[in-house]
Amino acid sequence: MIASAARELRDGQVVIVGIGVPVLASLLAQRTHAPNIIMVYESGIVGAQPSRLSLSIGDPNLVSRCLMINDVFDTFGMIMQRGYIDVGFVSGAQIDKFGNLNSTIIGDYAKPKVRLPGSGGAYEIAALVKKLIIIMPHERRRFVEQVDFITSPGYLSGPGEREKYGLRGEGPHVVLSTLGILKFDKLSKEMYLESYHPGVTIDEVKENTGWDLKISPTVHETMPPTAEQIRLLRHELDPRGIFLKRHSKNQR
Amino acid sequence: MTNEAKLMSMEEAVRKFVTDGAVIYLGGWAHLYPYSIVFELIRQKKRDLTLVKHSPELMADMLIGAGCVRKLLFGWVGNAGIGSCHAFRRAVEKGIPRSVEIEEYTHFSLGARLKAGAMGIPFLPTKSLIGSDLVKYNQVAMIMTCPFTRENVCVVPAINPDVGLIHVQKADAQGNAQVWGVIGDTKDGAFASNKLVLSAEQIVPTEEIRRDPNRTVVPSFKVSAVVEQPWGAHPSYAQGYYDRDNDFYVDYDKWTREPEGFERFLTEWIYSGTDNSDYLKKLGADRMQRLKPRPFMSSSVNFGLYG
């Protein structure tokens, strides 16, 4: 998953990251094909050079040796809303076939079964970045027909909706899950399986998806990480396997 | 107000400037969270507070679990990288220890309320909230058509909290306060708040502030109370002073999963002591030493003396 995410990044891009997979993907990209990526955090940090993995997006390690620090409002305004973020990463508790994400509640808003942490900056990332990458563990309880709550809009209820609401970003570009890579049909805006990870079957992906998942006619096995990418991840970037363990089925 | 009148103990500052029922802004953003002020709010058993903070993390969880909160305006409440805030969830899901009214935003939209409040302007527009279900449940934010471009914009009204509670690295006795590292929304929140209580790692002579004025985020004329409080941000961090205590966040998650565990946390860490020195004694000198960073100084710049 991390290697696939790194492949989505191009040199020189300005990327908004949160903790975990997005940071590892950006670091991996920086060490391989994209040395000039600039990492931006909602906390205001621009051009971070993380030398340890952190729990918080405002970690002190991200501050020392970064390029610039803005206040949070200017980060959302001058950098995100103004249009300077090329790539953003989001996740959520639930996702539906139009890439809408839920990080607010499960059940009823007034009396929820589960109260989730909330949007934070996830809404703004989903609405304002040029290219949105969604990271999700692939489970049936997460890939649902309809999310309980739209925290971060994907394609809403289908084609034309984002335009109708006046959402600036293009919408979700790709979902990188623990089972495969999924994209969105250009016309119907519906999610489909583009590739399944090595060791995963198409049936397994369908079983773990809560709607009748469309499969690309050219569906294929995901390109595995290169030996060099694996070496970098395991030995340099996440040697204790803090995030590698959480997000991989077989180390993607 | 004279210098002497502003410099006071935490107990006095909270007693004088935070009343039951107040609307409170909490400063910091991952960095410089005013935890020692929050502990004092809990010690003094403040009630019916409205908290305004887009990312209050454990501060909101502690205040809610301790029964201090009537209403919460927020964008995200969680234990970063670890999971849920359990007391927050208990209050919203089950009304334990009491139900809390929530007014939910995103970071940008709540930030816009404070920015408008700080600027003294009735509202601010952003592209936040549009297309999100949050708009259905937030009774305050409105989507409207921009009078110039005809595009959809989200407008939110200004908010001016009764009192802002912030922690900074340096301040002088008058309250000229300096921050470096993550600034968050501290300046907006401080200017939006009608009164301001600030705690500082160090109280320094005004001359030290005057040597480096770009770092000043709050001027003295905004400040009502100044408290000297080293380690005042623990378990969050103060850039250059001490690290984020991730072990504490992990332990807090374990301790507070059930109401009984949460009560024990309050008793052992907050009620058992009379002030922050007791808290720090419990933390222990070894742990505090391990949290200290190695030095990494900025280069100094020449402001020049003219005339």
Chai-1 contact restraints between the chains, C-beta under 6 A:
chainA,res_idxA,chainB,res_idxB,connection_type,confidence,min_distance_angstrom,max_distance_angstrom,comment,restraint_id
A,I19,B,G81,contact,1.0,0.0,6.0,A-B,restraint_1
A,S43,B,W29,contact,1.0,0.0,6.0,A-B,restraint_2
A,S43,B,A30,contact,1.0,0.0,6.0,A-B,restraint_3
A,S43,B,V182,contact,1.0,0.0,6.0,A-B,restraint_4
A,G44,B,V182,contact,1.0,0.0,6.0,A-B,restraint_5
A,L55,B,A80,contact,1.0,0.0,6.0,A-B,restraint_6
A,L55,B,G81,contact,1.0,0.0,6.0,A-B,restraint_7
A,L55,B,N246,contact,1.0,0.0,6.0,A-B,restraint_8
A,S56,B,A30,contact,1.0,0.0,6.0,A-B,restraint_9
A,S56,B,A80,contact,1.0,0.0,6.0,A-B,restraint_10
A,G58,B,W29,contact,1.0,0.0,6.0,A-B,restraint_11
A,G58,B,A30,contact,1.0,0.0,6.0,A-B,restraint_12
A,G58,B,H31,contact,1.0,0.0,6.0,A-B,restraint_13
A,G58,B,V182,contact,1.0,0.0,6.0,A-B,restraint_14
A,P60,B,Y237,contact,1.0,0.0,6.0,A-B,restraint_15
A,P60,B,Q239,contact,1.0,0.0,6.0,A-B,restraint_16
A,V63,B,G181,contact,1.0,0.0,6.0,A-B,restraint_17
A,V63,B,Q239,contact,1.0,0.0,6.0,A-B,restraint_18
A,S64,B,F296,contact,1.0,0.0,6.0,A-B,restraint_19
A,D71,B,I183,contact,1.0,0.0,6.0,A-B,restraint_20
A,V72,B,W29,contact,1.0,0.0,6.0,A-B,restraint_21
A,V72,B,G111,contact,1.0,0.0,6.0,A-B,restraint_22
A,V72,B,G184,contact,1.0,0.0,6.0,A-B,restraint_23
A,V72,B,D185,contact,1.0,0.0,6.0,A-B,restraint_24
A,F73,B,G111,contact,1.0,0.0,6.0,A-B,restraint_25
A,F73,B,K115,contact,1.0,0.0,6.0,A-B,restraint_26
A,F76,B,F108,contact,1.0,0.0,6.0,A-B,restraint_27
A,Q81,B,K127,contact,1.0,0.0,6.0,A-B,restraint_28
A,Y109,B,Y137,contact,1.0,0.0,6.0,A-B,restraint_29
A,R115,B,R89,contact,1.0,0.0,6.0,A-B,restraint_30
A,R115,B,V92,contact,1.0,0.0,6.0,A-B,restraint_31
A,R115,B,E93,contact,1.0,0.0,6.0,A-B,restraint_32
A,P117,B,W76,contact,1.0,0.0,6.0,A-B,restraint_33
A,P117,B,V77,contact,1.0,0.0,6.0,A-B,restraint_34
A,P117,B,G78,contact,1.0,0.0,6.0,A-B,restraint_35
A,G118,B,G75,contact,1.0,0.0,6.0,A-B,restraint_36
A,G118,B,W76,contact,1.0,0.0,6.0,A-B,restraint_37
A,S119,B,T106,contact,1.0,0.0,6.0,A-B,restraint_38
A,G120,B,G75,contact,1.0,0.0,6.0,A-B,restraint_39
A,G120,B,W76,contact,1.0,0.0,6.0,A-B,restraint_40
A,G120,B,H107,contact,1.0,0.0,6.0,A-B,restraint_41
A,G121,B,H107,contact,1.0,0.0,6.0,A-B,restraint_42
A,Y123,B,T106,contact,1.0,0.0,6.0,A-B,restraint_43
A,Y123,B,S132,contact,1.0,0.0,6.0,A-B,restraint_44
A,E124,B,F108,contact,1.0,0.0,6.0,A-B,restraint_45
A,F149,B,D133,contact,1.0,0.0,6.0,A-B,restraint_46
A,I150,B,S132,contact,1.0,0.0,6.0,A-B,restraint_47
A,I150,B,D133,contact,1.0,0.0,6.0,A-B,restraint_48
A,P153,B,G131,contact,1.0,0.0,6.0,A-B,restraint_49
A,L156,B,G131,contact,1.0,0.0,6.0,A-B,restraint_50
A,Y165,B,I130,contact,1.0,0.0,6.0,A-B,restraint_51
A,Y165,B,G131,contact,1.0,0.0,6.0,A-B,restraint_52
A,G166,B,E151,contact,1.0,0.0,6.0,A-B,restraint_53
A,G166,B,N152,contact,1.0,0.0,6.0,A-B,restraint_54
A,L167,B,G131,contact,1.0,0.0,6.0,A-B,restraint_55
